[in-house]
Every structure is written in C-alpha cells, then in structure tokens.
Amino acid sequence: MIKNFLAALLLGLVAFGSIHVGSVRADLAKPSSVVGELTPNEMRADFDLMRSALEEAHTGLYRYSTKPEMDRTFEAQRAKLDRPMKKTKFMALLSETTAAIHCGHTGVQPDEEMRDTLKNARTLPLQMMIEDGKLMVLLNETAEDQTIRPGMEITEINGHRVPEMLCARAAAIRDVLLDAHRSDERVHGESK
C-alpha cells in the first residue's frame, strides 16, 4: 500500500509531458492553461499569507520542528520565489514547506480552477508501483498503444530521473507516515 501511495504521490507532483520506460519514450498531453505562470509578487503575497496563518493559528507548528528550523524553512522556500513559476511548481513548493511541519493534517489544496482542470485532465494511463527502488508498470490502460507493458521499468518522467524523484519525495512521505503514527498514538494513548 505504501508503495502504491508513494507512486501516486510521485506522479501527482509531476506535470506529465513525457516518460521514458527503458529505451521507449512516450509523449503525453500537457495540462491546460491552468498551469499558467504566477509572478514573484503574487507568489510572495500568497506565501506570506500562508506563513502568517500558520504562525497565528497552527497549534502544532513547532511540535516536531523547532521555531528556528521552521523560520529557516520559510526563509529558504520564500527565497525561491524570485522568478515567475507555474502554479503546479508553486503548489509543490508550498507542499514542501508544509511538509516541514511534520503534521499530516496540514497541507496545500489546489484552487477551484486547478481542481476542475485536473479533474478533467487527461491522466497517465499507467498503474505503477515502486519495487526495490524502481518504478514498475503494473498495467497499461491504453488499449490502442501497448508499447509500454506490465513489468517494464519507468526510468524518467519529463526529463527527471525516477531515482532522484523518489529520493526527493521520500523524506516528505516518511514524515507524513510518521505523523500519522504519532497521531494514532495520541488518540489511543499508546507511546513508544
């Protein structure tokens, strides 16, 4: 289950353009205009509002990360907002920022326009799982093109090598799973 969750999260964070399965390249539809660019000023204003809201209202903001750690995270992430960025990239940056809180109840949701577009977007027609650090195809749901077959390894997505993508997301996923465990301990009165 965790393997499938990791694969789904990994793929959800990548705007599909092309994937490489071994030596096979498959071009995929680009998302629609909802992934337009935001200006640095727009992103900084949103980022500052998010930080302010978290600092004012999140009761567990410093439960698993200290205030100095969170301040460094906020400052480092905000410094990346120095050039126009697609909405999808900005959402990923915000998600990385909230992952540093280590609270499974805190996250970023897309706006209504992006949600509607993603709901109606053409999606990757592959079911995959992570096995021994490799992203493997379980099922190709494209009846007219069976070039990519079950058992094949996906090595690259949009020019990004899968192992690096897995490493970059592993810490955030681990933190979400650990927080869920900690929450369960608090609810059931158990501790380790």
Phi and psi restraints in degrees (value plus and minus 20) as a CYANA .aco file:
   2 ILE   PHI     -82.7   -42.7
   2 ILE   PSI     -57.2   -17.2
   3 LYS   PHI     -81.9   -41.9
   3 LYS   PSI     -64.4   -24.4
   4 ASN   PHI     -88.1   -48.1
   4 ASN   PSI     -57.4   -17.4
   5 PHE   PHI     -81.9   -41.9
   5 PHE   PSI     -64.5   -24.5
   6 LEU   PHI     -82.5   -42.5
   6 LEU   PSI     -63.1   -23.1
   7 ALA   PHI     -84.0   -44.0
   7 ALA   PSI     -62.7   -22.7
   8 ALA   PHI     -85.2   -45.2
   8 ALA   PSI     -62.3   -22.3
   9 LEU   PHI     -85.6   -45.6
   9 LEU   PSI     -64.8   -24.8
  10 LEU   PHI     -76.8   -36.8
  10 LEU   PSI     -67.7   -27.7
  11 LEU   PHI     -91.7   -51.7
  11 LEU   PSI     -50.5   -10.5
  12 GLY   PHI     -88.1   -48.1
  12 GLY   PSI     -41.3    -1.3
  13 LEU   PHI    -112.3   -72.3
  13 LEU   PSI     -22.4    17.6
  14 VAL   PHI    -133.9   -93.9
  14 VAL   PSI     108.1   148.1
  15 ALA   PHI     -99.5   -59.5
  15 ALA   PSI      93.1   133.1
  16 PHE   PHI     -86.6   -46.6
  16 PHE   PSI     114.7   154.7
  17 GLY   PHI    -155.6  -115.6
  17 GLY   PSI     -68.9   -28.9
  18 SER   PHI    -176.3  -136.3
  18 SER   PSI     133.6   173.6
  19 ILE   PHI    -149.8  -109.8
  19 ILE   PSI     135.4   175.4
  20 HIS   PHI    -137.7   -97.7
  20 HIS   PSI     106.6   146.6
  21 VAL   PHI    -137.5   -97.5
  21 VAL   PSI      82.4   122.4
  22 GLY   PHI      40.6    80.6
  22 GLY   PSI    -139.6   -99.6
  23 SER   PHI    -120.6   -80.6
  23 SER   PSI     -13.0    27.0
  24 VAL   PHI    -113.7   -73.7
  24 VAL   PSI     112.0   152.0
  25 ARG   PHI    -130.6   -90.6
  25 ARG   PSI     114.7   154.7
  26 ALA   PHI    -145.0  -105.0
  26 ALA   PSI     103.6   143.6
  27 ASP   PHI    -110.0   -70.0
  27 ASP   PSI     116.5   156.5
  28 LEU   PHI    -140.8  -100.8
  28 LEU   PSI     142.1   182.1
  29 ALA   PHI     -85.4   -45.4
  29 ALA   PSI     120.3   160.3
  30 LYS   PHI    -100.4   -60.4
  30 LYS   PSI     126.6   166.6
  31 PRO   PHI     -82.2   -42.2
  31 PRO   PSI     141.2   181.2
  32 SER   PHI     -94.2   -54.2
  32 SER   PSI    -190.9  -150.9
  33 SER   PHI     -84.7   -44.7
  33 SER   PSI     -28.3    11.7
  34 VAL   PHI     -81.5   -41.5
  34 VAL   PSI     -38.6     1.4
  35 VAL   PHI    -109.9   -69.9
  35 VAL   PSI       6.3    46.3
  36 GLY   PHI     -78.5   -38.5
  36 GLY   PSI     148.0   188.0
  37 GLU   PHI    -106.0   -66.0
  37 GLU   PSI     127.6   167.6
  38 LEU   PHI    -126.9   -86.9
  38 LEU   PSI     128.6   168.6
  39 THR   PHI    -100.1   -60.1
  39 THR   PSI     138.4   178.4
  40 PRO   PHI     -76.1   -36.1
  40 PRO   PSI     -59.5   -19.5
  41 ASN   PHI     -84.9   -44.9
  41 ASN   PSI     -59.9   -19.9
  42 GLU   PHI     -83.5   -43.5
  42 GLU   PSI     -65.1   -25.1
  43 MET   PHI     -87.4   -47.4
  43 MET   PSI     -62.1   -22.1
  44 ARG   PHI     -81.6   -41.6
  44 ARG   PSI     -60.9   -20.9
  45 ALA   PHI     -82.5   -42.5
  45 ALA   PSI     -65.2   -25.2
  46 ASP   PHI     -84.9   -44.9
  46 ASP   PSI     -63.3   -23.3
  47 PHE   PHI     -81.6   -41.6
  47 PHE   PSI     -66.0   -26.0
  48 ASP   PHI     -83.1   -43.1
  48 ASP   PSI     -58.3   -18.3
  49 LEU   PHI     -84.0   -44.0
  49 LEU   PSI     -63.4   -23.4
  50 MET   PHI     -81.6   -41.6
  50 MET   PSI     -67.8   -27.8
  51 ARG   PHI     -80.3   -40.3
  51 ARG   PSI     -66.5   -26.5
  52 SER   PHI     -79.9   -39.9
  52 SER   PSI     -64.6   -24.6
  53 ALA   PHI     -83.5   -43.5
  53 ALA   PSI     -61.7   -21.7
  54 LEU   PHI     -84.9   -44.9
  54 LEU   PSI     -65.1   -25.1
  55 GLU   PHI     -86.5   -46.5
  55 GLU   PSI     -51.4   -11.4
  56 GLU   PHI    -101.7   -61.7
  56 GLU   PSI     -57.6   -17.6
  57 ALA   PHI    -139.3   -99.3
  57 ALA   PSI     -36.3     3.7
  58 HIS   PHI    -101.7   -61.7
  58 HIS   PSI      89.6   129.6
  59 THR   PHI     -89.6   -49.6
  59 THR   PSI     -39.9     0.1
  60 GLY   PHI    -131.7   -91.7
  60 GLY   PSI       0.4    40.4
  61 LEU   PHI     -75.1   -35.1
  61 LEU   PSI     -58.8   -18.8
  62 TYR   PHI    -130.0   -90.0
  62 TYR   PSI       0.7    40.7
  63 ARG   PHI     -89.0   -49.0
  63 ARG   PSI     -64.5   -24.5
  64 TYR   PHI    -132.1   -92.1
  64 TYR   PSI     -33.4     6.6
  65 SER   PHI    -148.9  -108.9
  65 SER   PSI     117.3   157.3
  66 THR   PHI     -93.3   -53.3
  66 THR   PSI     144.3   184.3
  67 LYS   PHI     -78.4   -38.4
  67 LYS   PSI     -66.7   -26.7
  68 PRO   PHI     -79.5   -39.5
  68 PRO   PSI     -57.5   -17.5
  69 GLU   PHI     -84.1   -44.1
  69 GLU   PSI     -65.9   -25.9
  70 MET   PHI     -86.5   -46.5
  70 MET   PSI     -59.7   -19.7
  71 ASP   PHI     -79.4   -39.4
  71 ASP   PSI     -63.3   -23.3
  72 ARG   PHI     -82.9   -42.9
  72 ARG   PSI     -61.0   -21.0
  73 THR   PHI     -83.4   -43.4
  73 THR   PSI     -69.7   -29.7
  74 PHE   PHI     -77.6   -37.6
  74 PHE   PSI     -65.7   -25.7
  75 GLU   PHI     -86.1   -46.1
  75 GLU   PSI     -63.4   -23.4
  76 ALA   PHI     -84.3   -44.3
  76 ALA   PSI     -62.8   -22.8
  77 GLN   PHI     -88.8   -48.8
  77 GLN   PSI     -60.8   -20.8
  78 ARG   PHI     -84.1   -44.1
  78 ARG   PSI     -54.3   -14.3
  79 ALA   PHI     -83.4   -43.4
  79 ALA   PSI     -42.2    -2.2
  80 LYS   PHI     -96.4   -56.4
  80 LYS   PSI     -27.6    12.4
  81 LEU   PHI    -112.7   -72.7
  81 LEU   PSI      28.9    68.9
  82 ASP   PHI    -123.9   -83.9
  82 ASP   PSI     -18.1    21.9
  83 ARG   PHI    -170.0  -130.0
  83 ARG   PSI     139.0   179.0
  84 PRO   PHI     -74.7   -34.7
  84 PRO   PSI     128.4   168.4
  85 MET   PHI    -166.1  -126.1
  85 MET   PSI     124.5   164.5
  86 LYS   PHI     -87.5   -47.5
  86 LYS   PSI     131.7   171.7
  87 LYS   PHI     -75.6   -35.6
  87 LYS   PSI     -59.2   -19.2
  88 THR   PHI     -84.3   -44.3
  88 THR   PSI     -60.0   -20.0
  89 LYS   PHI     -88.1   -48.1
  89 LYS   PSI     -60.0   -20.0
  90 PHE   PHI     -84.2   -44.2
  90 PHE   PSI     -61.3   -21.3
  91 MET   PHI     -81.6   -41.6
  91 MET   PSI     -59.5   -19.5
  92 ALA   PHI     -84.1   -44.1
  92 ALA   PSI     -61.1   -21.1
  93 LEU   PHI     -83.4   -43.4
  93 LEU   PSI     -63.3   -23.3
  94 LEU   PHI     -83.8   -43.8
  94 LEU   PSI     -58.9   -18.9
  95 SER   PHI     -85.0   -45.0
  95 SER   PSI     -60.8   -20.8
  96 GLU   PHI     -81.9   -41.9
  96 GLU   PSI     -59.2   -19.2
  97 THR   PHI     -84.8   -44.8
  97 THR   PSI     -68.8   -28.8
  98 THR   PHI     -89.7   -49.7
  98 THR   PSI     -46.2    -6.2
  99 ALA   PHI     -83.0   -43.0
  99 ALA   PSI     -48.4    -8.4
 100 ALA   PHI     -86.4   -46.4
 100 ALA   PSI     -37.1     2.9
 101 ILE   PHI     -94.0   -54.0
 101 ILE   PSI     -45.3    -5.3
 102 HIS   PHI      44.3    84.3
 102 HIS   PSI      17.6    57.6
 103 CYS   PHI    -141.1  -101.1
 103 CYS   PSI      94.7   134.7
 104 GLY   PHI     -85.7   -45.7
 104 GLY   PSI     -31.6     8.4
 105 HIS   PHI    -113.1   -73.1
 105 HIS   PSI     -23.6    16.4
 106 THR   PHI    -131.8   -91.8
 106 THR   PSI     108.1   148.1
 107 GLY   PHI    -184.2  -144.2
 107 GLY   PSI    -193.2  -153.2
 108 VAL   PHI    -138.3   -98.3
 108 VAL   PSI     114.9   154.9
 109 GLN   PHI    -134.6   -94.6
 109 GLN   PSI     122.8   162.8
 110 PRO   PHI     -88.3   -48.3
 110 PRO   PSI     134.4   174.4
 111 ASP   PHI     -90.5   -50.5
 111 ASP   PSI     149.9   189.9
 112 GLU   PHI     -79.6   -39.6
 112 GLU   PSI     -61.0   -21.0
 113 GLU   PHI     -80.9   -40.9
 113 GLU   PSI     -66.5   -26.5
 114 MET   PHI     -88.0   -48.0
 114 MET   PSI     -60.8   -20.8
 115 ARG   PHI     -79.1   -39.1
 115 ARG   PSI     -66.4   -26.4
 116 ASP   PHI     -83.6   -43.6
 116 ASP   PSI     -62.5   -22.5
 117 THR   PHI     -84.8   -44.8
 117 THR   PSI     -65.0   -25.0
 118 LEU   PHI     -86.0   -46.0
 118 LEU   PSI     -55.3   -15.3
 119 LYS   PHI     -82.8   -42.8
 119 LYS   PSI     -56.1   -16.1
 120 ASN   PHI    -117.8   -77.8
 120 ASN   PSI     -19.8    20.2
 121 ALA   PHI     -94.0   -54.0
 121 ALA   PSI     133.5   173.5
 122 ARG   PHI     -91.2   -51.2
 122 ARG   PSI     110.6   150.6
 123 THR   PHI    -130.7   -90.7
 123 THR   PSI     145.0   185.0
 124 LEU   PHI     -84.5   -44.5
 124 LEU   PSI     101.7   141.7
 125 PRO   PHI    -105.6   -65.6
 125 PRO   PSI      15.2    55.2
 126 LEU   PHI    -140.1  -100.1
 126 LEU   PSI     120.4   160.4
 127 GLN   PHI    -121.9   -81.9
 127 GLN   PSI     112.5   152.5
 128 MET   PHI    -154.2  -114.2
 128 MET   PSI     145.5   185.5
 129 MET   PHI    -166.3  -126.3
 129 MET   PSI     138.4   178.4
 130 ILE   PHI    -117.3   -77.3
 130 ILE   PSI     106.1   146.1
 131 GLU   PHI    -155.8  -115.8
 131 GLU   PSI      99.6   139.6
 132 ASP   PHI      33.1    73.1
 132 ASP   PSI      22.2    62.2
 133 GLY   PHI      56.2    96.2
 133 GLY   PSI     -10.4    29.6
 134 LYS   PHI    -137.5   -97.5
 134 LYS   PSI     124.8   164.8
 135 LEU   PHI    -112.6   -72.6
 135 LEU   PSI      91.7   131.7
 136 MET   PHI    -131.1   -91.1
 136 MET   PSI     123.3   163.3
 137 VAL   PHI    -100.1   -60.1
 137 VAL   PSI     106.2   146.2
 138 LEU   PHI    -115.2   -75.2
 138 LEU   PSI     -59.2   -19.2
 139 LEU   PHI    -174.9  -134.9
 139 LEU   PSI     116.9   156.9
 140 ASN   PHI    -126.9   -86.9
 140 ASN   PSI      94.7   134.7
 141 GLU   PHI    -110.2   -70.2
 141 GLU   PSI      -6.9    33.1
 142 THR   PHI    -116.1   -76.1
 142 THR   PSI      83.2   123.2
 143 ALA   PHI     -83.6   -43.6
 143 ALA   PSI     -56.6   -16.6
 144 GLU   PHI    -102.1   -62.1
 144 GLU   PSI     -29.5    10.5
 145 ASP   PHI    -162.4  -122.4
 145 ASP   PSI      83.5   123.5
 146 GLN   PHI    -126.8   -86.8
 146 GLN   PSI      10.7    50.7
 147 THR   PHI     -79.7   -39.7
 147 THR   PSI     -61.1   -21.1
 148 ILE   PHI    -113.4   -73.4
 148 ILE   PSI     100.8   140.8
 149 ARG   PHI    -137.1   -97.1
 149 ARG   PSI     135.7   175.7
 150 PRO   PHI     -72.5   -32.5
 150 PRO   PSI     119.8   159.8
 151 GLY   PHI      76.7   116.7
 151 GLY   PSI     -35.0     5.0
 152 MET   PHI     -97.5   -57.5
 152 MET   PSI     131.2   171.2
 153 GLU   PHI    -116.9   -76.9
 153 GLU   PSI     112.9   152.9
 154 ILE   PHI    -108.3   -68.3
 154 ILE   PSI     100.9   140.9
 155 THR   PHI    -123.0   -83.0
 155 THR   PSI     -40.1    -0.1
 156 GLU   PHI    -173.7  -133.7
 156 GLU   PSI     123.6   163.6
 157 ILE   PHI    -152.6  -112.6
 157 ILE   PSI     100.6   140.6
 158 ASN   PHI      33.1    73.1
 158 ASN   PSI      19.4    59.4
 159 GLY   PHI      60.8   100.8
 159 GLY   PSI     -19.0    21.0
 160 HIS   PHI    -123.3   -83.3
 160 HIS   PSI     105.9   145.9
 161 ARG   PHI     -89.7   -49.7
 161 ARG   PSI     114.9   154.9
 162 VAL   PHI     -77.8   -37.8
 162 VAL   PSI     -64.7   -24.7
 163 PRO   PHI     -77.3   -37.3
 163 PRO   PSI     -60.8   -20.8
 164 GLU   PHI     -86.9   -46.9
 164 GLU   PSI     -57.8   -17.8
 165 MET   PHI     -85.3   -45.3
 165 MET   PSI     -61.0   -21.0
 166 LEU   PHI     -84.0   -44.0
 166 LEU   PSI     -63.5   -23.5
 167 CYS   PHI     -83.1   -43.1
 167 CYS   PSI     -61.8   -21.8
 168 ALA   PHI     -85.1   -45.1
 168 ALA   PSI     -50.7   -10.7
 169 ARG   PHI    -117.0   -77.0
 169 ARG   PSI     -35.0     5.0
 170 ALA   PHI     -80.6   -40.6
 170 ALA   PSI     -61.7   -21.7
 171 ALA   PHI     -83.9   -43.9
 171 ALA   PSI     -63.3   -23.3
 172 ALA   PHI     -84.4   -44.4
 172 ALA   PSI     -61.3   -21.3
 173 ILE   PHI     -86.1   -46.1
 173 ILE   PSI     -63.5   -23.5
 174 ARG   PHI     -77.9   -37.9
 174 ARG   PSI     -63.8   -23.8
 175 ASP   PHI     -83.3   -43.3
 175 ASP   PSI     -60.2   -20.2
 176 VAL   PHI     -84.1   -44.1
 176 VAL   PSI     -63.5   -23.5
 177 LEU   PHI     -87.1   -47.1
 177 LEU   PSI     -60.7   -20.7
 178 LEU   PHI     -84.0   -44.0
 178 LEU   PSI     -59.8   -19.8
 179 ASP   PHI     -85.8   -45.8
 179 ASP   PSI     -59.0   -19.0
 180 ALA   PHI     -81.7   -41.7
 180 ALA   PSI     -59.6   -19.6
 181 HIS   PHI     -85.3   -45.3
 181 HIS   PSI     -64.4   -24.4
 182 ARG   PHI     -82.3   -42.3
 182 ARG   PSI     -61.1   -21.1
 183 SER   PHI     -82.5   -42.5
 183 SER   PSI     -61.3   -21.3
 184 ASP   PHI     -82.6   -42.6
 184 ASP   PSI     -60.9   -20.9
 185 GLU   PHI     -82.2   -42.2
 185 GLU   PSI     -61.9   -21.9
 186 ARG   PHI     -85.7   -45.7
 186 ARG   PSI     -60.6   -20.6
 187 VAL   PHI     -86.9   -46.9
 187 VAL   PSI     -61.2   -21.2
 188 HIS   PHI    -116.8   -76.8
 188 HIS   PSI     -17.6    22.4
 189 GLY   PHI      52.0    92.0
 189 GLY   PSI      -2.4    37.6
 190 GLU   PHI    -115.3   -75.3
 190 GLU   PSI     135.8   175.8
 191 SER   PHI    -168.3  -128.3
 191 SER   PSI     136.7   176.7
